[in-house]
């Protein structure tokens, strides 16, 4: 018998129902109600956002440190603007950057969405704009967000546990659905996904099972079976309840461990280090998805470390640099996964099963000590170890 999820009073507010105001007999709003603002249909593909004011009290890494990292040639074709909105859990002002294709049809296009959450501790939304830019250049609306108390978002408390990062994703989805979204007329809210790094990866692993607005996720180091990680994640497990140690002289908020319920297609991307020697260790969450009959992919990247999914302001700006090539490889698999599940693009399966990617063989991409795997039951693909060469889907 499956162990039931624990009730978490703290997070009840994040997933509560929003009551709707009643109407009078004439169909007009009831007494004392104000009609919602009407957003006029866009007439230009230029992304225009209202001016923002940064919170007076923001995260310790805000300001200059939250400025964008270099953009590379392979990301070309995007535009962006800054936005702010309220945290559902804290009521604080969250800072985010909204991305759109450089060109789109404002009268007809309804674009899928990907919300991107940063890693904890020194993680900032700016470090993950590399993924948002490339997604936007290929027909997505993407948005990178700083959680409460991080970067340019308002600081009201000091928690660095998963609730803070769950809240960032939930609050961003709320914004995307609202009339405050400058791209609301071009947003397809039935096709929304999320990606996150480190603690955000674990937070999204849990959130996808609770928030039905999310249709697919990518977890950067790594997909997890609890919202505090597991043996297949870097520094995962019960000890991760204390992530953040003491921030601002206050202890972190301790929350109960919550078990993940696989619901939507999920990709895990992992580094090649671990204190464990079991080659299946990076697949712990993947196996949970497979056992639940939910599509999943696990990629254990060769020669990658935990922080490699973050791009700092001072990263090499050359499109031929090692950092550029590294991020482009991550993004190749990111977008293929979202293309498959948010765009229903069948060609994405061919990209996910390619035996050469960006000029590299699979042996140059994947770590042999830890298995990479792919489970797409509708396509008849159930490959427990991609590098063995035994899977028909990965035959050249």
Secondary structure, 3 states (H helix, E strand, C coil): CCCCCCCCHHHHHHHCCCCCCCECCCCCECCCCCCCCCCCCCCCCCCCCCCCCCCCCECCCCHHHHCCCCCCHHHCCEEEEEEEEECCCCCCEEEEEEEEECCCCCCCCCEEEEEEECCCCCCCHHHHHHHHHHHHHCCEEEEEECCCCCCCCECCCCCCCHHHHHHHHHHHHHHHHCCCCCCHHHEEEEEEEEEEECHHHHHHHHHCCCCCCEEEEEEECCCCCECCCCCCCCCCCHHHHHCCCEECCEECCCCCCCECCCCCEEEEEECCCCCCCCCCHHHHHHHHHHHCCCCEEEEEECCCCHHHHCCCCCCCCCCCCHHHHHHHHHHHHHHHHHHHHHCCCCHHHHHHCCCEECCEEHHHHECCCCCCEEEEHHHCEEECCHHHCCCHHHCC
